[in-house]
Amino acid sequence: MSEIKGSNLEPILGWLMENLEPVEPKDEDAPIRASLRYIENRSGHIDY
């Protein structure tokens, strides 16, 4: 995931969006949804 090092989150966010689980599973059963939310909530801090 070299995209994260350069703060280029677009490819990662795109992949997560394309593979997002349906709304039905609970968050603990939806790791892609949880990852997407994590990155979106911390995108300003991912610059290393």
PyMOL Python script that loads the backbone (N, CA, C, O; Angstrom):
from pymol import cmd

cmd.read_pdbstr("""\
ATOM      1  N   MET A   1       0.822  -1.188   0.000  1.00  0.00           N
ATOM      2  CA  MET A   1       0.000   0.000   0.000  1.00  0.00           C
ATOM      3  C   MET A   1       0.861   1.245   0.000  1.00  0.00           C
ATOM      4  O   MET A   1       0.763   2.071   0.908  1.00  0.00           O
ATOM      5  N   SER A   2       1.689   1.384  -0.991  1.00  0.00           N
ATOM      6  CA  SER A   2       2.552   2.557  -1.074  1.00  0.00           C
ATOM      7  C   SER A   2       1.755   3.833  -1.300  1.00  0.00           C
ATOM      8  O   SER A   2       2.285   4.926  -1.098  1.00  0.00           O
ATOM      9  N   GLU A   3       0.496   3.724  -1.714  1.00  0.00           N
ATOM     10  CA  GLU A   3      -0.330   4.900  -1.924  1.00  0.00           C
ATOM     11  C   GLU A   3      -0.501   5.692  -0.635  1.00  0.00           C
ATOM     12  O   GLU A   3      -0.577   6.921  -0.667  1.00  0.00           O
ATOM     13  N   ILE A   4      -0.564   5.004   0.490  1.00  0.00           N
ATOM     14  CA  ILE A   4      -0.763   5.680   1.762  1.00  0.00           C
ATOM     15  C   ILE A   4       0.447   6.546   2.091  1.00  0.00           C
ATOM     16  O   ILE A   4       0.287   7.660   2.591  1.00  0.00           O
ATOM     17  N   LYS A   5       1.659   6.055   1.819  1.00  0.00           N
ATOM     18  CA  LYS A   5       2.862   6.821   2.146  1.00  0.00           C
ATOM     19  C   LYS A   5       2.868   8.168   1.447  1.00  0.00           C
ATOM     20  O   LYS A   5       3.358   9.146   2.012  1.00  0.00           O
ATOM     21  N   GLY A   6       2.346   8.244   0.256  1.00  0.00           N
ATOM     22  CA  GLY A   6       2.320   9.498  -0.478  1.00  0.00           C
ATOM     23  C   GLY A   6       1.011  10.239  -0.318  1.00  0.00           C
ATOM     24  O   GLY A   6       0.754  11.199  -1.044  1.00  0.00           O
ATOM     25  N   SER A   7       0.188   9.819   0.604  1.00  0.00           N
ATOM     26  CA  SER A   7      -1.127  10.422   0.850  1.00  0.00           C
ATOM     27  C   SER A   7      -2.037  10.339  -0.363  1.00  0.00           C
ATOM     28  O   SER A   7      -2.965  11.137  -0.495  1.00  0.00           O
ATOM     29  N   ASN A   8      -1.786   9.388  -1.248  1.00  0.00           N
ATOM     30  CA  ASN A   8      -2.637   9.191  -2.418  1.00  0.00           C
ATOM     31  C   ASN A   8      -3.693   8.152  -2.062  1.00  0.00           C
ATOM     32  O   ASN A   8      -3.546   6.972  -2.380  1.00  0.00           O
ATOM     33  N   LEU A   9      -4.743   8.591  -1.410  1.00  0.00           N
ATOM     34  CA  LEU A   9      -5.768   7.679  -0.925  1.00  0.00           C
ATOM     35  C   LEU A   9      -6.819   7.326  -1.970  1.00  0.00           C
ATOM     36  O   LEU A   9      -7.598   6.397  -1.761  1.00  0.00           O
ATOM     37  N   GLU A  10      -6.858   8.035  -3.075  1.00  0.00           N
ATOM     38  CA  GLU A  10      -7.906   7.798  -4.075  1.00  0.00           C
ATOM     39  C   GLU A  10      -7.978   6.343  -4.546  1.00  0.00           C
ATOM     40  O   GLU A  10      -9.076   5.788  -4.587  1.00  0.00           O
ATOM     41  N   PRO A  11      -6.858   5.698  -4.905  1.00  0.00           N
ATOM     42  CA  PRO A  11      -6.967   4.286  -5.333  1.00  0.00           C
ATOM     43  C   PRO A  11      -7.500   3.379  -4.230  1.00  0.00           C
ATOM     44  O   PRO A  11      -8.276   2.460  -4.492  1.00  0.00           O
ATOM     45  N   ILE A  12      -7.082   3.641  -3.011  1.00  0.00           N
ATOM     46  CA  ILE A  12      -7.526   2.817  -1.889  1.00  0.00           C
ATOM     47  C   ILE A  12      -9.010   3.046  -1.625  1.00  0.00           C
ATOM     48  O   ILE A  12      -9.770   2.089  -1.478  1.00  0.00           O
ATOM     49  N   LEU A  13      -9.420   4.297  -1.565  1.00  0.00           N
ATOM     50  CA  LEU A  13     -10.830   4.603  -1.332  1.00  0.00           C
ATOM     51  C   LEU A  13     -11.696   4.052  -2.462  1.00  0.00           C
ATOM     52  O   LEU A  13     -12.796   3.557  -2.212  1.00  0.00           O
ATOM     53  N   GLY A  14     -11.213   4.132  -3.696  1.00  0.00           N
ATOM     54  CA  GLY A  14     -11.951   3.584  -4.832  1.00  0.00           C
ATOM     55  C   GLY A  14     -12.154   2.089  -4.702  1.00  0.00           C
ATOM     56  O   GLY A  14     -13.253   1.582  -4.930  1.00  0.00           O
ATOM     57  N   TRP A  15     -11.083   1.375  -4.331  1.00  0.00           N
ATOM     58  CA  TRP A  15     -11.191  -0.078  -4.168  1.00  0.00           C
ATOM     59  C   TRP A  15     -12.170  -0.416  -3.053  1.00  0.00           C
ATOM     60  O   TRP A  15     -13.007  -1.306  -3.202  1.00  0.00           O
ATOM     61  N   LEU A  16     -12.064   0.297  -1.932  1.00  0.00           N
ATOM     62  CA  LEU A  16     -12.973   0.039  -0.815  1.00  0.00           C
ATOM     63  C   LEU A  16     -14.419   0.274  -1.226  1.00  0.00           C
ATOM     64  O   LEU A  16     -15.294  -0.526  -0.894  1.00  0.00           O
ATOM     65  N   MET A  17     -14.678   1.354  -1.939  1.00  0.00           N
ATOM     66  CA  MET A  17     -16.044   1.666  -2.375  1.00  0.00           C
ATOM     67  C   MET A  17     -16.586   0.587  -3.325  1.00  0.00           C
ATOM     68  O   MET A  17     -17.755   0.210  -3.241  1.00  0.00           O
ATOM     69  N   GLU A  18     -15.735   0.100  -4.220  1.00  0.00           N
ATOM     70  CA  GLU A  18     -16.150  -0.937  -5.172  1.00  0.00           C
ATOM     71  C   GLU A  18     -16.464  -2.261  -4.478  1.00  0.00           C
ATOM     72  O   GLU A  18     -17.258  -3.055  -4.982  1.00  0.00           O
ATOM     73  N   ASN A  19     -15.851  -2.496  -3.337  1.00  0.00           N
ATOM     74  CA  ASN A  19     -15.993  -3.773  -2.635  1.00  0.00           C
ATOM     75  C   ASN A  19     -16.771  -3.658  -1.335  1.00  0.00           C
ATOM     76  O   ASN A  19     -16.728  -4.565  -0.504  1.00  0.00           O
ATOM     77  N   LEU A  20     -17.469  -2.574  -1.155  1.00  0.00           N
ATOM     78  CA  LEU A  20     -18.224  -2.310   0.061  1.00  0.00           C
ATOM     79  C   LEU A  20     -19.310  -3.354   0.280  1.00  0.00           C
ATOM     80  O   LEU A  20     -20.016  -3.739  -0.652  1.00  0.00           O
ATOM     81  N   GLU A  21     -19.432  -3.803   1.514  1.00  0.00           N
ATOM     82  CA  GLU A  21     -20.457  -4.786   1.844  1.00  0.00           C
ATOM     83  C   GLU A  21     -21.847  -4.133   1.791  1.00  0.00           C
ATOM     84  O   GLU A  21     -21.970  -2.911   1.873  1.00  0.00           O
ATOM     85  N   PRO A  22     -22.881  -4.955   1.654  1.00  0.00           N
ATOM     86  CA  PRO A  22     -24.244  -4.420   1.732  1.00  0.00           C
ATOM     87  C   PRO A  22     -24.484  -3.803   3.113  1.00  0.00           C
ATOM     88  O   PRO A  22     -23.706  -4.030   4.040  1.00  0.00           O
ATOM     89  N   VAL A  23     -25.531  -3.046   3.245  1.00  0.00           N
ATOM     90  CA  VAL A  23     -25.836  -2.351   4.489  1.00  0.00           C
ATOM     91  C   VAL A  23     -26.213  -3.329   5.604  1.00  0.00           C
ATOM     92  O   VAL A  23     -26.039  -3.013   6.781  1.00  0.00           O
ATOM     93  N   GLU A  24     -26.707  -4.472   5.264  1.00  0.00           N
ATOM     94  CA  GLU A  24     -27.229  -5.427   6.244  1.00  0.00           C
ATOM     95  C   GLU A  24     -26.247  -5.908   7.305  1.00  0.00           C
ATOM     96  O   GLU A  24     -26.595  -5.853   8.484  1.00  0.00           O
ATOM     97  N   PRO A  25     -25.042  -6.378   6.971  1.00  0.00           N
ATOM     98  CA  PRO A  25     -24.212  -6.902   8.065  1.00  0.00           C
ATOM     99  C   PRO A  25     -23.881  -5.810   9.078  1.00  0.00           C
ATOM    100  O   PRO A  25     -23.730  -4.640   8.727  1.00  0.00           O
ATOM    101  N   LYS A  26     -23.772  -6.215  10.331  1.00  0.00           N
ATOM    102  CA  LYS A  26     -23.347  -5.284  11.371  1.00  0.00           C
ATOM    103  C   LYS A  26     -21.913  -4.846  11.079  1.00  0.00           C
ATOM    104  O   LYS A  26     -21.193  -5.520  10.343  1.00  0.00           O
ATOM    105  N   ASP A  27     -21.508  -3.742  11.642  1.00  0.00           N
ATOM    106  CA  ASP A  27     -20.171  -3.213  11.391  1.00  0.00           C
ATOM    107  C   ASP A  27     -19.069  -4.217  11.713  1.00  0.00           C
ATOM    108  O   ASP A  27     -18.079  -4.298  10.986  1.00  0.00           O
ATOM    109  N   GLU A  28     -19.228  -4.977  12.787  1.00  0.00           N
ATOM    110  CA  GLU A  28     -18.185  -5.943  13.135  1.00  0.00           C
ATOM    111  C   GLU A  28     -18.069  -7.070  12.105  1.00  0.00           C
ATOM    112  O   GLU A  28     -17.065  -7.782  12.076  1.00  0.00           O
ATOM    113  N   ASP A  29     -19.088  -7.232  11.266  1.00  0.00           N
ATOM    114  CA  ASP A  29     -19.063  -8.236  10.200  1.00  0.00           C
ATOM    115  C   ASP A  29     -18.805  -7.607   8.831  1.00  0.00           C
ATOM    116  O   ASP A  29     -18.992  -8.253   7.800  1.00  0.00           O
ATOM    117  N   ALA A  30     -18.381  -6.358   8.826  1.00  0.00           N
ATOM    118  CA  ALA A  30     -18.154  -5.636   7.572  1.00  0.00           C
ATOM    119  C   ALA A  30     -16.792  -4.936   7.620  1.00  0.00           C
ATOM    120  O   ALA A  30     -16.736  -3.721   7.811  1.00  0.00           O
ATOM    121  N   PRO A  31     -15.702  -5.678   7.451  1.00  0.00           N
ATOM    122  CA  PRO A  31     -14.371  -5.081   7.590  1.00  0.00           C
ATOM    123  C   PRO A  31     -14.052  -4.015   6.546  1.00  0.00           C
ATOM    124  O   PRO A  31     -13.309  -3.076   6.834  1.00  0.00           O
ATOM    125  N   ILE A  32     -14.595  -4.144   5.351  1.00  0.00           N
ATOM    126  CA  ILE A  32     -14.331  -3.134   4.330  1.00  0.00           C
ATOM    127  C   ILE A  32     -15.012  -1.827   4.701  1.00  0.00           C
ATOM    128  O   ILE A  32     -14.412  -0.759   4.581  1.00  0.00           O
ATOM    129  N   ARG A  33     -16.237  -1.900   5.143  1.00  0.00           N
ATOM    130  CA  ARG A  33     -16.954  -0.702   5.587  1.00  0.00           C
ATOM    131  C   ARG A  33     -16.216  -0.036   6.744  1.00  0.00           C
ATOM    132  O   ARG A  33     -16.080   1.187   6.780  1.00  0.00           O
ATOM    133  N   ALA A  34     -15.741  -0.843   7.685  1.00  0.00           N
ATOM    134  CA  ALA A  34     -15.006  -0.298   8.835  1.00  0.00           C
ATOM    135  C   ALA A  34     -13.699   0.354   8.388  1.00  0.00           C
ATOM    136  O   ALA A  34     -13.329   1.408   8.906  1.00  0.00           O
ATOM    137  N   SER A  35     -13.002  -0.254   7.442  1.00  0.00           N
ATOM    138  CA  SER A  35     -11.753   0.313   6.929  1.00  0.00           C
ATOM    139  C   SER A  35     -11.996   1.626   6.211  1.00  0.00           C
ATOM    140  O   SER A  35     -11.244   2.585   6.385  1.00  0.00           O
ATOM    141  N   LEU A  36     -13.038   1.669   5.410  1.00  0.00           N
ATOM    142  CA  LEU A  36     -13.379   2.893   4.691  1.00  0.00           C
ATOM    143  C   LEU A  36     -13.676   4.020   5.675  1.00  0.00           C
ATOM    144  O   LEU A  36     -13.166   5.130   5.521  1.00  0.00           O
ATOM    145  N   ARG A  37     -14.479   3.745   6.661  1.00  0.00           N
ATOM    146  CA  ARG A  37     -14.815   4.760   7.660  1.00  0.00           C
ATOM    147  C   ARG A  37     -13.558   5.217   8.409  1.00  0.00           C
ATOM    148  O   ARG A  37     -13.392   6.410   8.666  1.00  0.00           O
ATOM    149  N   TYR A  38     -12.676   4.280   8.761  1.00  0.00           N
ATOM    150  CA  TYR A  38     -11.441   4.609   9.461  1.00  0.00           C
ATOM    151  C   TYR A  38     -10.595   5.571   8.634  1.00  0.00           C
ATOM    152  O   TYR A  38     -10.134   6.592   9.145  1.00  0.00           O
ATOM    153  N   ILE A  39     -10.393   5.250   7.371  1.00  0.00           N
ATOM    154  CA  ILE A  39      -9.560   6.092   6.511  1.00  0.00           C
ATOM    155  C   ILE A  39     -10.222   7.446   6.277  1.00  0.00           C
ATOM    156  O   ILE A  39      -9.549   8.476   6.325  1.00  0.00           O
ATOM    157  N   GLU A  40     -11.522   7.460   6.027  1.00  0.00           N
ATOM    158  CA  GLU A  40     -12.217   8.732   5.802  1.00  0.00           C
ATOM    159  C   GLU A  40     -12.137   9.627   7.042  1.00  0.00           C
ATOM    160  O   GLU A  40     -11.952  10.837   6.915  1.00  0.00           O
ATOM    161  N   ASN A  41     -12.272   9.057   8.220  1.00  0.00           N
ATOM    162  CA  ASN A  41     -12.225   9.836   9.451  1.00  0.00           C
ATOM    163  C   ASN A  41     -10.824  10.330   9.798  1.00  0.00           C
ATOM    164  O   ASN A  41     -10.673  11.280  10.566  1.00  0.00           O
ATOM    165  N   ARG A  42      -9.801   9.693   9.238  1.00  0.00           N
ATOM    166  CA  ARG A  42      -8.422  10.051   9.589  1.00  0.00           C
ATOM    167  C   ARG A  42      -7.598  10.492   8.388  1.00  0.00           C
ATOM    168  O   ARG A  42      -6.372  10.552   8.479  1.00  0.00           O
ATOM    169  N   SER A  43      -8.229  10.797   7.282  1.00  0.00           N
ATOM    170  CA  SER A  43      -7.495  11.123   6.057  1.00  0.00           C
ATOM    171  C   SER A  43      -6.559  12.317   6.235  1.00  0.00           C
ATOM    172  O   SER A  43      -5.521  12.379   5.577  1.00  0.00           O
ATOM    173  N   GLY A  44      -6.896  13.256   7.099  1.00  0.00           N
ATOM    174  CA  GLY A  44      -6.032  14.387   7.346  1.00  0.00           C
ATOM    175  C   GLY A  44      -4.788  14.039   8.147  1.00  0.00           C
ATOM    176  O   GLY A  44      -3.841  14.824   8.204  1.00  0.00           O
ATOM    177  N   HIS A  45      -4.789  12.877   8.758  1.00  0.00           N
ATOM    178  CA  HIS A  45      -3.660  12.447   9.590  1.00  0.00           C
ATOM    179  C   HIS A  45      -2.771  11.436   8.887  1.00  0.00           C
ATOM    180  O   HIS A  45      -1.712  11.076   9.401  1.00  0.00           O
ATOM    181  N   ILE A  46      -3.188  10.981   7.730  1.00  0.00           N
ATOM    182  CA  ILE A  46      -2.413   9.966   7.005  1.00  0.00           C
ATOM    183  C   ILE A  46      -1.531  10.689   5.985  1.00  0.00           C
ATOM    184  O   ILE A  46      -1.899  10.845   4.821  1.00  0.00           O
ATOM    185  N   ASP A  47      -0.383  11.116   6.442  1.00  0.00           N
ATOM    186  CA  ASP A  47       0.564  11.820   5.579  1.00  0.00           C
ATOM    187  C   ASP A  47       1.964  11.554   6.103  1.00  0.00           C
ATOM    188  O   ASP A  47       2.597  12.413   6.716  1.00  0.00           O
ATOM    189  N   TYR A  48       2.430  10.336   5.843  1.00  0.00           N
ATOM    190  CA  TYR A  48       3.758   9.973   6.337  1.00  0.00           C
ATOM    191  C   TYR A  48       4.510   9.213   5.286  1.00  0.00           C
ATOM    192  O   TYR A  48       5.653   8.816   5.510  1.00  0.00           O
TER     193      TYR A  48
END
""", "prot")
cmd.dss("prot")
cmd.show_as("cartoon", "prot")
cmd.util.cbc("prot")
cmd.orient("prot")
